[in-house]
Amino acid sequence: ECGRYGTALAKDVLKAIDYETLALLAGLFLVIRGIERAGIIDDLSHIITGMGGGNLFLTYTIIVWASVLISAFVDNIPYTATMLPVVQGVAALMNGGAGIEPELFYFGLLTGATLGGNLTPIGASANIAAIGILRKNGERVRTSDFLRIGVPFTLAAVLVGAGSLWLFWGV
């Protein structure tokens, strides 16, 4: 009796899994790993440092808003995992190469990547999973509907989050 129940439960669980979402997330991790192995991480550190021109606030702002924009289209988990060494490299290149402690940049990255994922339906794993579940249950979430809520929420949240971090940590 217990064996039949366990088999039926296992079948139900396997049917409930959203395999499309899992494949999408696995593919994202593979792409990000390829970018890392191609040496783009070091290149990005130098590009961001150059764009910031040695100015701490400008460099911090670039990290935050680039993270918002990228995380709107790339899942924030592999993006953040990839960008942590980039941000560490940027911190090491600051002060004419003498470096700074990377924490402000880490938190700027996390603020932008975490909140930026709310901008679009594909920006965060939770968004992808929720829309997949809704789709499986016959509901339709249009991108325009999502953006109508996501854009103002994301902009307000990032301005408050990044501004607060800068006031408490960067100044």
C-alpha positions, 0 to 999 in steps of 0.5 A: 500500500505504501509503495503504490502511494509513494509511486503515485506521489513521485509521478505527481511531483514529476508532472508538476515540475516546470521543465522549461523553466529549469532548462532556461535557468540551466542554460543561463548558467552555462552561458555565464560560465562561458563568458567567464572562461573567455576572459570577459570578466577582467575586461569588464573590470577595466571597462567599468573602472575606466567609465567611472574615471576613478570617481567612487560615486560614479563607479558605484552608480554605474555598477548599480544601474548596469546591474538593474538593466542587465538583471532585467533580462538575465537572471540575477543569480548567474549574473550576480555570481559572474559579476562578483569577481568583476566588482572585486576587480573594479575595487582593486583597480580604484585609487590608481590601482591601490584599491579600496574595500569592495563592500560598497560595490558588492552591495551596489551590485546586489541592490541593482541585480536583486531589484532590477530583476523585478523590471521584466518577467524574465529578470528573476527566477521567481518571475519566471517560475510564477509565470510558468505556474500561472501559464500551467493553470491557464492564466496569461501574463502579458509583458505589457501588464508586467512592465506597467507594474514592474518599471515604476516599482523597480525605479523607486526601489532602486533609487531608495536602496542605492541612495540609502546604501550610498548615504550610509556607506559611501559618503 
